[in-house]
Amino acid sequence: MSSPSTLTAEEQGNVRAALRFLRLRFGTWKTLAKALRLRPRRLSEAMVGREAIGAELALRVARLTGVPFDDVIAGKYPPPGMCPQCGRGPA
């Protein structure tokens, strides 16, 4: 049984998608982990599925990006067509 702070599989997938996008913005996983105030190993284990992604990590992503927590877990971040380098949306 998962802990109460563990997100559903779909929500975890949405957070992983946001993290992959952020990795492009920050350049490396190590830099992103530092920005999220996580150990790089913890982020790595969450990304490969060895560790479940919980609400705490989703909240860190929301705070870092300045978007609502609900948007992160619902897959609304990043919006379709958003450039990971500059942050602009589709033309």
Secondary structure as UniProt FT lines:
FT   TURN            4..5
FT   HELIX           9..26
FT   HELIX           29..36
FT   HELIX           40..47
FT   TURN            48..49
FT   HELIX           55..65
FT   HELIX           69..74
FT   TURN            80..81
FT   TURN            84..86
//
